[in-house]
Amino acid sequence: MGPVTGRSPAARQAWPGAGGRVLGVTARGSDLAAAQAAAYAACAKVGFKGAFYRRDIGQKGILREEK
């Protein structure tokens, strides 16, 4: 993690969250399925107590592309 203005070195080690949406992850790919796979690979690298994410984002669009 790079430097964050106004935060001490100790504070940079932890990002407190109080619930709700605390992080947005986006990715690009050659098609929607590739972008989805890249986004979920990025999500897998993020972890903190109580973290979870939906695993269906983009699925409707992928199904439409497959038709």
C-alpha positions in Angstrom: 0.0 0.0 0.0 1.4 3.4 -0.9 1.6 6.4 1.3 -1.6 8.1 2.3 -1.6 11.8 3.1 -2.4 12.7 6.7 -2.1 9.2 8.1 0.6 8.0 10.4 2.6 4.9 9.5 0.7 2.8 12.1 -2.7 4.1 10.7 -1.7 3.0 7.2 -1.6 -0.6 8.3 -5.3 -0.8 9.1 -8.3 0.6 7.2 -11.3 0.7 9.6 -14.7 0.0 8.2 -18.1 0.3 9.9 -20.0 -1.9 7.5 -21.7 -1.1 4.2 -19.8 -0.8 1.0 -16.2 -0.1 1.9 -14.4 -0.9 -1.4 -15.1 -0.9 -5.1 -13.2 -3.1 -7.4 -13.3 -2.8 -11.2 -11.4 -4.5 -14.0 -11.1 -4.6 -17.8 -11.0 -7.6 -20.1 -11.4 -8.6 -23.7 -15.1 -9.4 -22.9 -17.4 -9.3 -19.9 -16.4 -12.7 -18.7 -12.7 -11.8 -18.8 -13.4 -8.5 -16.9 -15.4 -10.4 -14.3 -12.7 -13.0 -13.8 -10.1 -10.2 -13.4 -12.3 -8.3 -10.9 -12.9 -11.4 -8.8 -9.1 -12.2 -8.9 -8.5 -8.8 -7.5 -11.2 -9.3 -4.8 -9.5 -12.5 -3.7 -6.4 -10.4 -2.9 -8.4 -8.2 -0.4 -9.3 -9.5 3.0 -10.3 -8.1 6.3 -12.5 -9.3 9.2 -16.0 -9.7 8.0 -15.2 -9.1 4.4 -17.5 -10.5 1.7 -18.4 -9.8 -1.8 -21.1 -10.8 -4.3 -20.2 -13.4 -6.8 -22.9 -12.8 -9.3 -22.0 -9.3 -10.6 -22.0 -9.3 -14.4 -23.5 -12.8 -14.7 -26.7 -11.6 -16.5 -24.6 -9.8 -19.1 -22.4 -12.9 -19.6 -25.4 -15.1 -20.1 -26.8 -12.6 -22.7 -23.4 -12.6 -24.6 -23.4 -16.4 -24.7 -26.8 -16.5 -26.5 
